[in-house]
Structure formats: C-alpha cells, structure tokens
Amino acid sequence: MIDVVFAYDVEDVYTPASDDALLEICRIHSEEGVPACMFVAAEKARCMRQRGRKDALDAIAGRSERGLIEICYHGNYWGDFPEPATRYGVRLPFDEAVEMALHIEARGLHDVAEICGQFPVAWCCHQAQQSLPMQYAMKLAGVRCWAGGPRGWIMNWLSWPRSNCTVSSQGDWNMERDPLDPEAVKPPANPEEDLRQTQESFERRAETEDFISFVGHPVCWVTREWGGLWSYATLFRYGTAGRYPRPRIDAPARPRTPQDTAAAYEHLRLLLRWIKTRDDANLTTYAELCERDEEPGQRWVSWEQLVSLARRMTDDLDAIVDYGTSFSPADVCGMLIFAVQYCHRHNAWPEQIPVQRVLGPTEEPMQCAESITADRRSIFAGCLAAYAIMMDDRRLPGRLRASRVDVGPAQLLHLAAGLVLGYEDTGALPEQVTIDAVPTLPGVIETPIIQDRRFGSTNMPAGWDHEPLWDLLRWQAWSYRPAVPGRTG
C-alpha cells in the first residue's frame, strides 16, 4: 500500500486570483471526496484576511468542505521575511538558532491556527528555511510532524520525505516566458495529456516509494510565472532581506487565460478521479499518518532487553527495531547512561530502564581512530556527566571529559555497554573496559534516508556553504529510527 497525500503550498501573497484558485481547489477536493493538506504561510493567511476572503478561509478551515481539508504550516513569511533560517542556522550556535526560530515562527504558527481554524499538523519549509534548528523549533512549538525530512523519527519527531517523492498536480504549468514577447498567450492545457504524464510520473515513483506526495501551488492554476522569483537574487544578495517590515518586493505575474485555467482545474479533477481507482493508494493526511505511527510518550525496557540492545548496538551502530518500537543509537546510549549512573547512585542495577528519546549531538562528535581503555571510575564519571547534560539539554554531548579520558558519544556508548555486558557475563563489574576504534556516526548516514535530503535556495548569496547544515543533519543520524506503525492506515 502506498500512502498518498495531496499537498498544496498556499503562499503567494501578490496575486489576488490565487485566493480564487485556492477556493476552487478546495471545492474540487470536496466534491471528489479526496483529502487535501494545505501548507499555509502565515503571511498568506494574514493577507487573505486583509482582503476579506472569508470564503477561501472557510474552505481551508474545513467549515464548507466536509472536514477534508487539513491545515499545515509553511513558515511565517514567504515573499518578504527577515533573516532566513538557512543563514542564521549556520551563523548562530544551535540553541540560539532555535530561540530565533521560535521568536520568528511561533507567532506565525499561531496566526495560521487562529485565521485558518486549525492548529497546523505538519510543517514543511520553503526554500531558505532549511536548517536543523528550525526543524527542532517546530517540534518544540507543538507541530506533530515534519514533511520534508527522512522517513521515520529524527530528533524524536515523526517525519516524511518530500523533495524526493513528489509528483506535480499542476499539469502543464511553467514560469518561462519570452521577455521580448510579454503579451504572448499560453495555449490552453490538454487535461487528458496532462493526466497521462502525471500517471506516468506516479508509476515511476510507485516502483520505489511507499509514500508519494502530490504537490501543487494554487497560484499556478491562475498564473504562468512565479511572482517575485526574479527579484530574489537582488533581494537576498547578502543572505538576508533586511529587517522586517520592509518595502515589499514588486511581483507582477502573467495570468493564464480563463480557458487555460479551466483546463488546469479539469486536470486536477481527472487526477483525483483516477487516483481513487487505485487499490494500492491510501489517500490520507498527515494527521492520519501521525495517528498510525505515533507512540506512547514513555516507554520502559527491562534489564534483559537493555542487555540485548547493548549487544546489538555495539555490534552494529544503527537503529534497532524490536519490542514493538524502534531505538535510535541515541536512545540506547541514553539508556546505558541511565543504567550506569543509577548503579552509581543506588548500588544496584535498575530492573526497568526508561527510554529517553534524546537528540544526537549538536556539536561535532569526537572521533578516535585508536582503541581506548577506560577504568571503571572514568566510565561512571562520564555517565554521570552525560546524564546531567541529557537532563539539561535533551541531547547527547558531542565530546566529554570522562575523568581520565576524552570521549564522544560512540566511545561512551561502547564503554558503558562494556561495563553492563561485563557484569552480565561475569557477575562482577570489570575494573576497566577496552574498546576498539568505533564508527563516529551510525550506519544510516550512508543510506538514502539521509543522503537524499536536499539543501538549496535562490535566497542565498553566491557561494553559500551549506556544509554546516549537512553536518547538523549527519550528527542527528544518532537520533534517527524507523517508524513502527501502531495500526494500519
């Protein structure tokens, strides 16, 4: 079964006709009985309210569309916004970047909730908003899932991919026009031919994906160019548009003809009717996906289960699926840290160990190309220090002084596991533990789950270095684990 979501980026603030397109798209989805997810930029929601478009806002609030429309979040600003998250996510330390993201985005998030009548279920970034601090801020703000991340859990946040599993629902649309012939009229689209091409794209995706998102932009049903795109290179030449509020960028758009727009609507209707005939397509929403994949907030494992997880994790540093859930390397490391510090404080091993879904490191993890030998005192000291960091910051440290030895999360995991497994195998705590050189990052780092993520933007200056954003994502591979559905969709 393929989970299929119809998602629309509701963002264009320059073209009043895009409100009409949004209203018509909602009506078509309602009449065909297919759910739609609206990724609403707060700037767009405020603009529609300013225009008095109660009809369009009622439609996406679901008041007139039989509850088929789901509200998701697409950022506070779209065309005009202050410093992009891509920039401050690199410029600032992680925690300061999270604070800035919350300062900018929490107000937009609640504007969308108030104006559209639903608190957003999912978040998807538009370009220039790609950074791990932004993602984590949206989790802290209460958004249930991330549409645009790796499939599964990362940073203890459900996520679904987007850039590498999409099919366009817009049909024959492009933003190219001849500047020497600005009055040229785009001929009407052919809905049947558009449907054929869309079906072919879907079939190609379905060969390798179990999640497909049909993506469209309501403004594209009524215009043939993307308003504002031509101004971005100048507006963001320094990586930021300047303090907000600021003068709006000038964004005229060439309209489609009424005949061409009508053909585009007909293509969408044909597409919805076709996808309903697919027995392998689960037409769903992010709320339904969350209901299926979300888990209880607190889990515990037994001592025997922890021993098993420790053995498997030290054999292969990667996520584990077992006991009705999954465990990231950060989860298992955190449980081992808990067990060792508990032993130190209570003179006994715990019978039950809480699963604390912590982040991976937000600083470069320490690497070590040689074996390490640590005495028992150093391992206890390291786990006590790491536990304090876990409780304060909800993450693993990237590097740590463990009394007599410096370690990163990989070394600390293996040393703590050595203490636990040594006791389990012999009935006595080992005086010291020796480990070979271990991988710094989990094995998932080499798979499409991480490698297929994209970073790119027209809103960054020439030569912008995205490597720090990639580093944060790689380090959070420590917190990645597969989703284990609690019920079928």
C-alpha positions in Angstrom: 0.0 0.0 0.0 1.3 3.5 -0.9 0.4 6.4 1.4 -0.7 9.3 -0.9 -1.0 12.9 0.3 -2.2 15.8 -1.8 -0.3 18.9 -0.5 -0.6 22.5 -1.6 1.8 25.3 -0.8 -0.5 28.2 0.0 2.0 31.0 -0.1 1.6 33.6 -2.9 0.6 37.0 -1.4 1.0 39.0 -4.6 -1.8 37.5 -6.8 -5.3 38.0 -5.5 -6.5 35.5 -8.1 -4.6 32.8 -6.2 -7.3 33.1 -3.5 -9.9 32.1 -6.1 -7.7 29.2 -7.2 -7.4 28.0 -3.6 -11.2 28.1 -3.2 -11.8 26.1 -6.4 -9.2 23.5 -5.5 -10.9 23.0 -2.1 -14.2 22.7 -3.8 -12.9 20.1 -6.3 -11.4 18.0 -3.5 -14.7 18.2 -1.5 -16.7 17.1 -4.5 -14.4 14.2 -5.2 -14.1 13.2 -1.6 -10.2 13.3 -1.6 -8.4 14.9 1.4 -6.0 17.8 0.9 -3.3 19.2 3.1 -2.8 23.0 2.8 0.7 24.2 3.8 -0.2 27.8 4.7 2.3 30.6 5.0 1.2 32.9 7.8 1.9 35.9 5.6 -0.6 34.5 3.1 -3.2 33.8 5.8 -2.9 37.4 7.1 -3.1 38.7 3.5 -6.3 36.7 2.8 -7.9 38.0 6.0 -6.9 41.6 5.0 -8.6 41.0 1.6 -11.7 39.9 3.4 -11.6 36.4 1.8 -13.8 34.7 4.3 -14.9 32.2 1.7 -11.4 31.0 1.0 -10.5 30.9 4.7 -13.7 29.0 5.5 -12.8 26.5 2.8 -9.4 25.7 4.1 -10.7 25.6 7.7 -12.9 22.8 6.5 -16.2 24.5 7.5 -17.6 24.2 4.0 -15.6 21.2 2.8 -16.8 18.3 4.9 -13.6 18.2 7.0 -11.4 17.0 4.2 -9.0 19.9 4.4 -6.1 19.8 6.7 -4.0 22.8 7.8 -0.2 22.5 7.8 2.4 25.2 8.3 4.7 26.8 5.6 6.5 29.4 7.6 5.7 32.9 9.0 6.8 34.7 5.9 7.2 33.9 2.2 8.0 36.7 -0.2 9.3 39.2 2.4 10.9 37.9 5.5 13.8 38.7 7.8 16.9 36.6 8.0 16.4 33.1 6.5 16.8 30.1 8.8 19.3 28.7 6.3 21.5 31.7 7.2 21.0 32.1 10.9 21.1 28.3 11.3 24.7 28.5 10.2 25.6 31.8 11.8 24.4 31.1 15.3 25.1 28.3 17.8 22.4 25.6 17.8 20.4 26.8 20.9 20.5 30.4 19.8 19.3 29.5 16.4 16.4 27.5 17.9 15.5 30.5 20.0 15.5 32.8 17.0 13.4 30.3 15.0 10.8 30.2 17.9 10.8 34.0 18.1 10.0 34.4 14.4 7.9 31.3 13.7 5.8 30.8 16.9 3.8 33.9 16.1 3.2 32.8 12.5 2.2 29.3 13.6 -0.5 30.7 15.9 -1.6 33.2 13.3 -2.3 30.3 10.9 -4.1 28.4 13.7 -6.3 31.4 14.5 -7.0 32.5 10.9 -7.5 29.1 9.4 -9.3 27.5 12.4 -6.9 24.5 12.9 -3.6 24.2 14.6 -1.2 23.1 11.9 -0.5 19.3 11.9 2.7 19.3 9.8 5.5 21.7 8.9 7.3 21.9 5.6 10.0 24.5 4.9 10.1 26.7 1.8 13.5 27.4 0.4 15.9 29.3 2.6 14.2 27.8 5.7 16.2 24.6 5.7 18.1 24.0 9.0 18.0 21.6 11.9 17.4 24.4 14.4 14.3 25.4 12.5 13.1 21.8 12.4 13.7 21.4 16.2 11.9 24.7 16.9 8.8 23.5 15.1 8.8 20.3 17.2 9.1 22.4 20.4 6.3 24.6 19.2 3.9 21.6 19.1 3.7 20.7 15.4 3.2 16.9 15.2 5.3 16.0 12.2 7.9 17.3 9.7 7.0 17.0 6.0 10.4 17.1 4.3 12.7 15.0 6.5 13.8 11.4 6.4 11.0 8.8 6.6 10.7 7.8 10.3 11.7 9.5 13.5 14.5 12.1 13.8 15.0 14.3 16.9 12.1 12.3 18.3 9.9 13.9 15.7 7.9 12.0 13.1 8.9 12.9 9.5 8.0 12.1 5.9 10.1 12.9 2.9 9.0 15.3 0.2 11.6 16.5 -2.3 12.4 13.0 -3.5 8.9 11.5 -3.5 6.7 14.1 -5.1 4.6 14.2 -8.2 3.2 17.5 -9.6 -0.5 18.0 -9.5 -0.2 21.3 -11.5 -0.2 19.8 -15.0 1.1 21.9 -17.9 2.5 24.8 -16.0 5.8 26.6 -16.2 7.1 30.0 -15.4 9.0 30.6 -18.6 8.0 33.5 -20.9 9.7 35.4 -23.6 10.5 38.9 -22.3 10.6 40.1 -25.9 7.0 39.0 -26.3 5.4 39.6 -22.9 1.9 39.5 -24.3 2.2 36.0 -25.7 -0.7 33.8 -24.6 -0.1 30.3 -23.3 -2.4 27.9 -25.2 -4.9 26.0 -23.1 -3.6 22.9 -21.5 -4.8 19.4 -22.5 -6.2 17.8 -19.4 -6.1 14.3 -20.8 -2.5 14.6 -21.9 -1.6 16.2 -18.5 -3.2 13.3 -16.8 -1.3 10.7 -18.8 2.0 12.4 -17.9 1.1 12.6 -14.2 0.1 8.9 -14.2 3.5 8.0 -15.7 5.3 10.1 -13.0 3.2 8.4 -10.3 4.0 4.9 -11.6 7.7 5.6 -11.7 7.6 6.8 -8.1 5.5 3.9 -7.0 8.2 1.5 -8.1 10.5 2.5 -5.3 8.4 4.6 -2.8 5.7 3.7 -0.3 4.9 7.4 0.3 4.0 9.8 -2.5 3.0 13.5 -2.2 1.2 15.2 -5.0 2.4 18.8 -4.7 0.9 21.9 -6.2 0.7 25.7 -5.7 -2.7 27.2 -6.1 -1.3 30.4 -7.7 0.0 28.2 -10.6 -3.6 27.4 -11.6 -4.1 31.1 -12.4 -0.7 32.4 -13.4 2.1 31.3 -15.7 5.0 32.8 -13.8 6.2 32.8 -10.3 5.8 36.2 -8.8 8.8 37.6 -7.1 11.3 34.9 -8.2 13.1 37.3 -10.4 13.8 39.7 -7.5 15.3 37.1 -5.1 18.8 37.3 -6.5 18.9 41.0 -5.6 16.9 40.9 -2.5 19.0 38.2 -0.8 22.4 39.0 -2.3 23.8 39.4 1.2 21.8 36.3 2.5 19.1 38.3 4.2 16.4 40.7 3.1 16.9 43.1 6.0 14.8 44.0 9.0 11.1 43.4 8.8 8.9 45.2 8.0 10.5 46.4 4.8 9.2 47.5 1.4 7.5 44.6 -0.4 9.2 43.2 -3.5 7.5 44.0 -6.8 6.0 40.8 -8.1 3.7 41.2 -11.1 2.5 37.9 -12.6 1.4 37.0 -16.1 -2.1 35.4 -15.8 -3.2 32.2 -17.5 -6.2 32.6 -19.8 -9.6 31.6 -18.4 -9.6 28.6 -20.8 -6.1 27.5 -19.7 -7.1 27.8 -16.0 -10.3 25.8 -16.6 -8.2 23.1 -18.3 -5.9 23.0 -15.3 -8.9 22.5 -12.9 -10.2 19.8 -15.2 -6.8 18.0 -15.0 -6.9 18.1 -11.2 -10.5 16.6 -11.2 -9.4 13.8 -13.6 -6.4 13.1 -11.4 -8.5 12.8 -8.3 -10.9 10.5 -10.0 -8.1 8.3 -11.3 -6.2 8.0 -8.0 -9.4 6.9 -6.3 -9.4 3.8 -8.6 -6.0 2.7 -7.4 -6.4 -0.2 -4.9 -2.8 0.4 -3.7 -3.3 4.1 -2.9 -4.2 5.1 0.7 -5.4 8.6 0.3 -4.6 10.2 3.6 -3.5 13.2 5.6 -0.6 13.9 8.0 -3.0 13.7 11.0 -4.0 10.2 10.0 -0.3 9.2 9.4 0.5 10.6 12.8 -2.3 8.6 14.4 -0.9 5.5 12.8 2.8 6.0 13.7 2.8 8.0 16.9 3.9 6.1 20.1 3.2 6.5 23.8 5.3 9.3 25.4 7.0 7.0 27.9 8.4 3.5 27.4 10.5 1.3 29.7 12.7 -1.7 28.9 13.7 -4.5 31.2 17.3 -5.2 32.2 17.3 -8.2 29.9 16.1 -6.1 27.0 18.7 -3.4 27.7 21.4 -6.1 27.6 20.2 -7.4 24.3 20.0 -3.9 22.8 23.5 -3.1 24.1 25.0 -6.3 22.4 23.3 -5.5 19.1 24.2 -1.8 19.1 27.8 -2.4 19.8 27.9 -5.0 17.0 26.3 -2.5 14.6 25.9 1.2 15.4 22.5 1.8 13.8 18.8 1.9 14.7 17.1 -1.3 16.0 13.5 -2.4 15.6 12.3 -4.6 18.4 9.8 -4.8 21.3 7.0 -3.2 19.4 9.0 0.0 18.7 12.4 1.2 17.4 15.5 2.5 19.1 18.0 5.1 17.7 21.6 4.9 18.7 21.0 7.9 20.9 18.1 6.1 22.7 20.3 3.1 23.5 23.2 5.3 24.5 20.9 7.2 26.8 19.5 4.1 28.4 23.0 2.8 29.1 24.0 6.2 30.6 20.9 6.0 32.8 21.7 2.4 33.9 25.3 3.2 34.8 24.5 6.4 36.7 21.7 4.6 38.5 24.1 1.9 39.6 26.5 4.5 40.9 23.8 6.3 42.9 21.8 3.2 44.2 24.5 0.5 44.3 22.3 -1.8 42.1 21.4 -2.1 38.5 17.9 -0.9 37.6 15.3 -3.5 36.8 13.4 -1.1 34.5 15.1 1.5 32.3 13.2 4.5 30.9 13.5 5.1 27.1 14.5 8.7 26.9 14.3 9.9 23.3 17.2 12.3 23.2 18.8 14.3 20.4 22.1 13.3 18.9 25.0 15.8 19.4 24.6 19.3 18.1 28.4 19.8 18.0 30.9 17.8 16.1 31.2 14.3 17.7 34.7 13.5 18.8 36.5 11.0 16.6 39.0 8.4 17.8 41.0 6.2 15.3 42.5 4.1 18.1 41.4 1.8 20.8 40.5 3.2 24.2 40.9 1.7 27.7 39.0 3.4 30.5 38.9 2.4 34.1 35.7 1.9 36.0 35.8 5.3 37.7 36.1 7.1 34.4 33.1 5.3 32.9 31.0 6.1 35.9 32.2 9.8 35.9 31.5 10.0 32.1 27.9 8.6 32.5 27.1 10.9 35.4 28.3 13.9 33.4 26.4 12.8 30.3 23.2 12.1 32.2 23.3 15.7 33.6 23.7 17.0 30.0 20.9 14.8 28.8 18.6 16.2 31.5 19.5 19.8 30.9 19.7 19.8 27.1 17.9 16.6 26.0 20.8 15.6 23.8 24.0 13.6 23.8 27.2 15.5 24.2 29.5 15.6 21.2 32.6 15.3 23.4 33.0 14.8 27.1 35.8 14.5 29.7 35.2 11.2 31.5 37.6 11.7 34.4 40.7 10.4 32.8 39.7 10.0 29.1 38.0 12.2 26.5 35.2 10.5 24.6 32.5 11.2 22.1 29.0 9.6 22.1 30.2 6.5 20.2 33.0 5.8 22.6 30.8 6.5 25.7 28.1 4.1 24.3 30.7 1.3 23.9 32.4 1.9 27.2 29.0 1.9 29.1 28.0 -1.2 27.2 31.3 -2.8 28.2 30.5 -2.2 31.8 27.0 -3.5 31.6 27.9 -6.6 29.4 30.9 -7.3 31.5 28.8 -7.5 34.6 26.1 -9.6 32.8 28.7 -12.1 31.6 30.8 -12.5 34.7 28.6 -11.3 37.6 31.2 -8.6 38.6 31.9 -5.1 37.4 35.1 -5.0 35.3 37.9 -2.9 36.6 38.4 -1.5 33.2 37.0 -1.7 29.7 38.9 -1.7 26.4 37.2 -0.9 23.1 38.5 -0.8 19.6 38.1 2.2 17.3 34.4 2.6 16.6 32.4 4.5 14.0 31.7 8.1 14.8 28.3 8.1 13.1 25.6 5.5 12.7 25.3 3.4 9.6 22.2 5.2 8.4 24.4 8.1 7.4 25.4 6.2 4.2 21.8 5.4 3.1 19.3 7.3 1.0 17.4 8.0 4.2 20.0 10.7 5.0 21.7 11.2 1.6 18.5 12.0 -0.3 17.9 15.2 1.7 18.4 18.4 -0.2 19.7 21.8 0.6 19.3 24.6 -1.9 17.9 28.1 -2.2 17.6 31.0 -4.5 17.6 33.2 -1.4 21.3 32.7 -0.5 24.2 34.6 -1.9 26.6 33.2 -4.4 29.0 30.6 -3.0 26.9 29.9 0.1 28.3 27.0 2.1 25.6 24.5 3.1 28.1 22.1 4.7 27.3 23.2 8.3 23.6 22.4 7.6 24.7 18.9 6.4 26.9 18.5 9.4 23.9 19.1 11.8 21.8 16.5 9.8 24.6 14.0 9.9 25.1 14.3 13.6 21.3 13.9 14.1 21.6 10.5 12.4 22.3 9.5 16.0 18.6 10.2 16.7 17.2 8.5 13.6 15.0 5.4 13.9 12.3 3.9 11.7 8.6 4.4 12.3 6.8 1.3 13.6 3.1 1.8 12.7 0.8 1.1 15.7 -2.1 0.4 13.4 -2.7 0.1 9.7 -3.9 3.1 7.7 
